[in-house]
Every structure is written in structure tokens, then in C-alpha cells.
Amino acid sequence: MITTRRAAVVVAALLAVVAGALPAASTAAAATTADGPTARPAPKVELVLDVSGSMKTRDIDGQSRMSAAKQAFNDVIDAVPEEVELGIRTLGADYPGEDKARGCKDTRQLYPVGPIDRTEAKTAVATLSPTGWTPIGPALLGAADDLDGDEGGSRRIVLISDGEDTCGPLDPCEVAREIAAKGVDLVIDTLGLVPNAKIRQQLSCIAEATGGTYTAVQHKEDLSDKVKQLVDRAADPVVTPVPVEGAAACADAPKIEPGLYTDRQPLGTHRWYRVDVLPGQELRASVSVAADRPLADDYGVLLRAVTAHGRELVRGSEAGSGRTDVISSGLRHPEREREDADTDKPAATPVCLEVSNSFAPASAKAADASAPGMPLELTVDVVDGPSDASDTAAFGLGRGWWLLGVLVLAGFLGGLIFGWLSRWRFAVWRTH
């Protein structure tokens, strides 16, 4: 009897604790929902695949372009982030005839944009066979409608094609401009499977109109890696680069503020930009140049910061060997405090950033290899200068003088020690 009463008391106490905790938990959850950040809309990506008759051509690692594209899609489907909603649209996949009016309407959504069912998506891709025309313009309009919505979030179209649009006068470049003019947060990236000048020009124009990128891809693994990179990028916060045109000399360089900028740089040329840096601030800059066409091996990108009078402050460089489609470099430059400066309104120091490259066309026959220029992204930031003396930039190592002095001193001391040891060993040898 005593045991029964004790059990009843324990159960009653537990029920009371749970009853008291439930309202508190509900209140906490409500507060989190009310006060916490709202959920970010899911990023959406639609892959648009050219399934026209030319995709039968076997010139990608011994396989047809279609087979390489299918394998790339399967790799992407396996690796797509859980938070990304993916869709697939085709062009030229259904109508094999000669009627242009029908062939230019041949685009459809193969897999709807949404949470990915990997098995179902792969099955849909497996059914594709190179068939018809190349209606790129209508396919882009259809993809934009597929991604349309009022919930916000980043939206991205990835177009993979091996040819020009065959359905004029609907110019796909004008279609991309119309999409961009609507002010929607939609970026179009293009991948070309054939290193043809006309194809590159059209696909580059489509990408540039919406702030996207164009890449020429001629290997199966490169295609898979690039598509996966673009899908992953959709999950990142969207920052639209600001177009800017760099000058040919420091004196004519456009003034830019901290931010992300995009430009085009012809092969083997220089581009100049100007940034104002206050005393006590540090300039941080980086540049990335996309190899969007076949290039000769062994190239490099140089980023320099110089004064308005041409004195070099710091430089960063990077070299490549044809194994990457993007090459980047960066630098840091601290502007020292000036003792005689007006503390209320200190004068800013103009710093010129020079971007140069040593790209060369892969073939001497590529007469138009320099046009359009290579896609360039420049990131500029100005922050408070380092206050910790352990920061190497605070000692001016970015300028190179301290490091040079240390190396000279080390070499001098090393030479003295080596000479003394050599004389000592020679004296010992003569004594014995």
C-alpha cells in the first residue's frame, strides 16, 4: 500500500513538471519564431541541356557530347546540396523533322524545379537522345518561367550547349537582356562544348547580360566539376558584381569603392583601377580571371598596388599550366599613420591597382582570341589597419623592404660563420 502511494506521488509530480514545462517550451518556440531570423528561401537551379542532333558528335574523351553531358548530370544530381531545389529543361530533344516552326518550339521541362528525387531525375536524363534543333532563346524563356516565384531566393540557369541558336530572329542574347531588365535575381551561366568563336561570342553575351560566367569545356571531368561548382554557388549569398572598365594607365584609372567588380581584359594587356586609402587603413584586393577559351599552357596573373607616381607598394602573382579554368591572386597594403596629418580630416592616399596577364591563344590560327576579353572579377576592401605589432603587414613586409633587410643580414652572418669555420678547419689540417 505504501509502495502504491509513493508511485502515485512520483507520477503526479512528473505530470506537474511536464505540464509546467510545455507552456514554457511553447513560449520559447514562439519567441524564437517571432524574434529569430526568418528562414531563407531555398535557392533554385535549372539545368538547361542542348539535346540537338549535333550532340551525337564523339569528340569529348572518346565519347559523344551527349554521353559526357549525361554523366555530368548524374554526378551533379548525386552531389546537389540538400537546400538547393533543382530542375532540368531540354532543348531540341523531341522533334527530329525539318519544319523550323516546330523545331524552334522544341523545349520542355524534363524534371520540375523542387527538392530532388535522385533516382527519378537520373531516369529522366537517361531517356534523352540527340534529336533536333537548337532553340536556345525559347529554352531560356521557359527556364525563367520555371524559376519564377514571389518567395525570393537566388535563382540560377546553367546552359550547356554545343552550338549556336538556330531559331532566329529570337536572339538568345536579347532574351538574356530582357530577363536581366526585369530586375529578377536570376543569373545565367553558360558552358560551351565546342571551342568555336561564334559559339563563344553568343554564350558569353548570354552570361554577361545577367552577371553570369561562360566557360569552354572539352573534357568530361571538367564538365562535371564546373556544373557542380555552379550548382553549389547557387547556395551561397548572391553578390552581383558592378561593371567597371579599367584604364590603360594609372593616371586615367577609374575610382572604385570597396566592393566586387567585373571587367573584360584582352590577352596580354593591363587594366588599372584607383582606390583611396586613408592613413591607418589597410587595402585588401584580389582578382580572378576565368580562362573561358582554349589557352596556351604556362600563363600567369599579376596584381600590383602602386602609388600615383608609379612606385610599387606590393604585388601578388599566380601562375597556371592549363589545368584550371580560374586563376586568382591577391595582396594587402597598410597605409601608415602620418604624424603631421590632420586628425579631423586626414587626406586619403590614391593607390592604383594594376591587373595584368600573360595569357596566349592555344593556336596561332585563333585570330580573334583576344575578343572579347577574359572575364575578370576584382574584389576590393578597405579596413582598419593592423594594431597588433605581430601582424607582419604592420612592419611593412608587404612592401618587401623589411624582408629584404632580414635576408641580407642573414646572408652576411651566414657568410661570416662559414668563412670562420673554413679557416679553422684549414688551420687544424695544417697543424696535423
C-alpha positions in Angstrom: 0.0 0.0 0.0 2.8 2.4 0.9 4.6 1.5 -2.3 1.5 2.2 -4.4 1.0 5.6 -2.7 4.7 6.5 -3.3 4.4 5.6 -7.0 1.3 7.7 -7.4 3.0 10.7 -5.8 6.0 10.3 -8.1 3.8 10.1 -11.2 1.8 13.2 -10.1 5.0 15.2 -9.6 6.3 14.2 -13.0 3.0 15.2 -14.7 3.1 18.5 -12.9 6.7 19.2 -14.1 5.8 18.2 -17.7 2.6 20.3 -17.6 4.6 23.3 -16.4 7.4 22.8 -19.0 5.1 22.6 -22.0 3.8 26.2 -21.9 7.4 27.4 -21.3 8.6 25.4 -24.3 5.8 26.7 -26.4 6.5 30.3 -25.4 10.2 29.8 -26.2 9.5 28.4 -29.6 7.1 31.2 -30.3 9.7 33.7 -29.3 12.3 32.1 -31.5 9.9 32.3 -34.4 9.0 35.8 -33.7 12.4 37.2 -32.8 14.8 35.0 -34.7 15.7 35.4 -38.4 13.2 34.2 -40.9 14.1 31.1 -42.9 16.0 31.9 -46.1 14.1 30.9 -49.3 15.6 27.8 -51.0 17.9 28.6 -53.9 16.7 27.3 -57.2 18.7 26.0 -60.2 17.6 24.8 -63.5 20.0 22.9 -65.8 19.2 23.5 -69.5 20.7 20.9 -71.8 21.1 21.1 -75.5 19.9 17.8 -77.0 20.1 18.8 -80.6 21.4 16.5 -83.3 25.0 17.8 -83.1 25.3 16.3 -79.6 25.9 12.9 -81.3 29.4 14.1 -82.2 32.1 12.0 -80.5 34.8 14.4 -79.5 34.8 14.5 -75.7 37.3 12.0 -74.4 36.3 9.5 -77.0 32.6 9.8 -76.1 29.7 11.6 -77.7 28.9 15.1 -76.3 25.5 13.6 -75.1 27.2 10.8 -73.1 29.5 13.3 -71.4 26.6 15.6 -70.6 24.6 12.7 -69.2 27.4 11.6 -66.9 27.9 15.2 -65.8 24.2 15.5 -64.9 24.3 12.2 -62.9 27.4 13.4 -61.0 25.6 16.7 -60.2 22.4 15.0 -59.2 24.4 12.9 -56.7 26.1 15.9 -55.3 23.4 18.6 -55.3 23.2 20.2 -51.8 20.0 19.3 -49.9 19.0 23.0 -49.6 19.0 23.5 -53.4 15.9 22.9 -55.5 16.9 21.5 -58.9 15.1 21.3 -62.2 16.1 20.2 -65.7 14.9 21.6 -69.1 15.9 20.4 -72.5 16.0 22.0 -76.0 15.9 20.0 -79.2 15.1 16.7 -77.5 11.8 15.8 -79.2 11.3 17.0 -82.8 13.6 15.4 -85.5 12.0 17.0 -88.6 12.8 19.9 -90.9 9.9 22.2 -90.0 11.7 25.2 -88.4 8.5 26.5 -86.8 8.0 23.2 -84.9 11.7 22.7 -84.3 12.0 26.2 -82.6 9.3 25.3 -80.1 11.1 22.1 -79.1 11.8 22.8 -75.4 10.3 21.3 -72.4 10.8 20.8 -68.7 12.2 17.3 -68.1 12.2 17.5 -64.3 10.3 20.1 -62.3 12.2 22.6 -60.0 12.0 21.3 -56.5 13.5 19.0 -53.9 15.5 16.5 -55.9 14.5 12.8 -56.2 17.8 11.5 -57.4 16.5 8.2 -58.9 13.7 9.9 -60.8 15.9 12.7 -62.1 18.6 10.2 -63.3 15.9 8.1 -65.0 14.6 11.2 -66.9 18.1 12.1 -68.1 18.8 8.5 -69.2 15.9 8.7 -71.7 17.5 11.6 -73.7 18.8 11.2 -77.2 20.2 13.8 -79.6 17.4 14.8 -81.9 16.6 18.2 -83.3 17.1 22.0 -83.5 18.8 24.4 -81.1 16.2 26.8 -79.8 18.3 28.5 -77.0 16.2 31.6 -76.8 12.8 29.8 -76.2 14.6 27.5 -73.7 15.9 30.4 -71.7 12.4 32.0 -71.6 10.9 28.7 -70.5 13.6 28.3 -67.8 13.0 31.8 -66.5 9.3 30.9 -66.2 10.2 27.6 -64.4 12.1 29.6 -61.8 9.6 32.4 -61.4 8.1 33.0 -58.0 7.4 35.6 -55.3 9.3 33.9 -52.5 12.6 35.4 -53.3 15.9 33.5 -53.0 18.7 33.1 -55.6 17.9 31.6 -59.0 20.3 30.2 -61.5 20.1 28.8 -65.0 23.1 26.7 -66.2 23.0 26.3 -70.0 25.1 23.5 -71.6 25.3 23.7 -75.4 27.5 22.8 -78.3 26.2 25.2 -81.0 24.6 28.5 -81.9 20.9 29.2 -81.6 19.2 28.0 -84.9 15.9 29.7 -84.3 16.5 33.4 -85.1 15.3 36.1 -85.2 14.7 35.4 -81.4 18.3 36.3 -80.4 19.2 34.5 -77.1 21.4 37.4 -76.1 18.5 39.8 -76.3 16.4 37.2 -74.4 19.0 37.3 -71.6 19.0 41.1 -71.6 15.2 41.1 -71.3 15.4 38.7 -68.4 18.0 40.9 -66.7 15.9 44.0 -67.3 13.1 42.6 -65.3 15.2 43.1 -62.2 14.8 39.5 -61.0 17.6 37.8 -59.0 18.4 35.4 -61.8 21.9 34.5 -63.2 22.6 32.6 -66.4 25.9 30.6 -66.6 26.8 29.1 -69.9 29.1 26.2 -70.8 30.3 25.6 -74.4 31.3 22.2 -75.6 32.9 23.4 -78.8 35.8 26.0 -78.9 34.2 27.9 -81.7 34.5 31.7 -82.0 30.8 32.3 -82.9 29.5 29.9 -80.2 31.8 31.6 -77.6 30.6 35.0 -78.5 26.9 34.1 -78.2 27.3 32.2 -75.0 29.5 34.9 -73.5 26.9 37.5 -74.3 24.1 35.5 -72.7 26.2 35.1 -69.5 27.3 38.7 -69.3 23.8 40.1 -69.7 22.9 38.6 -66.3 26.2 38.7 -64.5 26.9 35.0 -65.1 30.0 33.2 -66.4 30.9 31.5 -69.7 33.3 28.5 -69.7 34.6 26.4 -72.6 34.7 22.7 -71.6 36.3 20.0 -73.7 36.8 17.2 -71.1 34.2 15.0 -69.3 35.6 15.6 -65.8 35.9 19.3 -66.3 32.2 19.4 -67.3 31.1 17.6 -64.2 33.3 19.7 -61.9 32.1 23.0 -63.5 28.4 22.2 -63.3 28.7 21.0 -59.7 30.6 24.3 -58.9 27.8 26.4 -60.4 25.1 24.5 -58.5 27.0 24.8 -55.2 27.4 28.5 -55.9 23.6 28.9 -56.0 23.5 28.1 -52.3 25.9 31.0 -51.5 24.6 34.5 -50.9 24.3 36.4 -54.2 26.6 39.3 -54.7 26.2 40.9 -58.1 29.5 42.4 -59.4 29.5 46.0 -60.6 30.6 46.5 -64.2 33.7 48.8 -64.5 36.1 49.5 -67.3 39.7 49.7 -66.3 42.0 52.2 -67.9 45.2 51.6 -69.8 47.2 53.8 -67.4 47.2 54.7 -63.7 46.5 58.4 -64.4 43.3 57.5 -66.2 42.1 54.8 -63.8 38.5 54.9 -62.6 38.0 55.4 -58.9 36.3 52.5 -57.2 35.0 51.9 -53.7 35.2 48.7 -51.6 33.1 46.0 -53.4 33.0 43.4 -56.1 33.6 44.5 -59.7 33.6 42.8 -63.1 35.6 43.7 -66.3 36.9 42.2 -69.5 40.6 42.0 -70.1 42.1 41.2 -73.5 45.0 38.7 -73.6 48.4 40.1 -72.6 47.2 43.5 -71.5 47.0 45.7 -68.4 44.0 47.2 -66.5 44.2 50.0 -64.0 41.9 51.0 -61.1 42.2 53.6 -58.3 41.3 53.2 -54.6 41.6 55.9 -52.0 43.1 54.7 -48.7 43.2 56.8 -45.5 46.1 56.8 -43.1 45.8 53.9 -40.7 43.7 51.8 -43.1 44.7 48.6 -45.0 43.8 47.9 -48.6 43.0 44.3 -49.4 42.4 43.3 -53.0 42.1 40.1 -55.0 41.5 39.3 -58.7 40.2 36.3 -60.5 40.4 35.7 -64.3 38.4 33.0 -65.9 40.0 31.0 -68.7 36.9 30.9 -70.9 38.6 29.7 -74.1 41.5 27.3 -75.1 44.8 28.9 -74.0 48.4 28.1 -74.3 49.9 26.4 -71.2 52.0 28.3 -68.7 50.3 31.6 -68.1 50.1 34.0 -65.1 48.1 36.8 -63.5 49.7 39.8 -61.7 48.1 42.2 -59.3 50.1 45.2 -58.2 49.5 48.2 -55.9 51.5 51.3 -56.9 51.5 55.0 -55.9 50.2 57.7 -58.2 53.9 58.4 -59.1 54.5 54.8 -60.1 56.3 53.4 -57.1 55.4 49.8 -56.4 54.0 49.2 -52.9 53.2 45.4 -53.0 52.3 42.8 -55.6 50.7 39.4 -55.8 51.0 36.9 -58.6 49.9 33.4 -59.6 50.8 31.1 -62.4 48.9 28.3 -64.2 49.5 25.5 -66.5 46.2 25.0 -68.3 44.8 22.7 -65.6 42.3 25.2 -64.1 39.6 27.5 -65.6 40.1 30.2 -63.0 43.4 31.8 -61.8 43.5 34.2 -58.8 45.9 36.5 -57.0 45.7 38.9 -54.1 47.5 41.5 -52.0 47.5 43.6 -48.8 48.8 47.1 -48.3 48.7 49.0 -45.0 48.7 52.8 -45.2 50.8 54.1 -42.2 49.6 56.8 -39.9 51.2 60.2 -40.6 52.3 62.2 -37.5 51.7 65.5 -39.2 48.3 64.6 -40.6 45.2 66.4 -39.7 43.4 64.1 -37.3 40.0 65.5 -38.2 40.2 65.2 -41.9 43.3 63.2 -42.9 44.0 63.2 -46.7 43.4 59.9 -48.5 46.3 58.4 -50.5 45.4 57.3 -54.0 46.6 53.7 -54.7 46.5 52.3 -58.2 45.7 48.7 -58.7 47.2 47.1 -61.9 45.9 43.8 -63.2 47.9 42.2 -66.0 48.0 38.7 -67.5 50.3 36.6 -69.7 47.6 34.6 -71.5 48.2 33.5 -75.1 45.9 31.7 -77.5 46.2 28.0 -77.8 46.6 28.2 -81.5 48.1 30.8 -83.9 45.0 30.4 -86.1 42.8 31.8 -83.4 42.9 35.4 -84.8 40.0 36.6 -82.6 41.4 35.1 -79.4 41.6 38.5 -77.7 38.0 39.5 -78.3 36.0 39.6 -76.2 38.4 40.0 -73.3 38.8 37.4 -70.5 36.2 37.7 -67.7 37.8 39.4 -64.7 36.4 39.8 -61.1 38.1 42.3 -58.8 37.4 42.3 -55.1 38.4 45.4 -53.1 38.1 46.0 -49.3 39.5 48.8 -47.1 39.6 48.0 -43.4 41.2 49.5 -40.3 45.0 48.9 -40.2 46.6 46.3 -38.0 47.0 47.3 -34.4 49.0 44.2 -33.3 52.7 44.5 -33.9 52.9 40.8 -34.6 51.0 41.3 -37.8 53.6 41.2 -40.5 51.8 43.8 -42.5 52.3 46.3 -39.7 56.0 46.1 -40.2 55.7 46.8 -43.9 56.7 43.3 -45.0 54.1 43.8 -47.7 56.4 46.4 -49.2 59.3 43.9 -49.2 62.0 46.1 -47.6 62.0 44.5 -44.1 62.1 41.1 -45.6 64.9 42.1 -47.9 66.9 43.5 -44.9 66.4 40.3 -42.9 67.6 38.2 -45.8 70.7 40.4 -46.4 71.6 40.3 -42.7 71.1 36.5 -42.5 73.3 36.0 -45.6 76.0 38.3 -44.2 76.1 36.4 -40.8 76.0 33.1 -42.5 78.9 34.0 -44.7 81.0 35.1 -41.7 80.3 31.9 -39.8 81.0 29.8 -42.9 84.3 31.6 -43.5 85.4 31.3 -39.9 84.7 27.6 -39.9 86.6 27.1 -43.1 89.7 28.9 -41.8 89.5 26.9 -38.6 89.3 23.6 -40.4 92.2 24.6 -42.6 94.4 25.6 -39.6 93.6 22.3 -37.9 94.6 20.4 -41.1 97.9 22.2 -41.3 98.7 21.6 -37.6 98.2 17.8 -38.1 
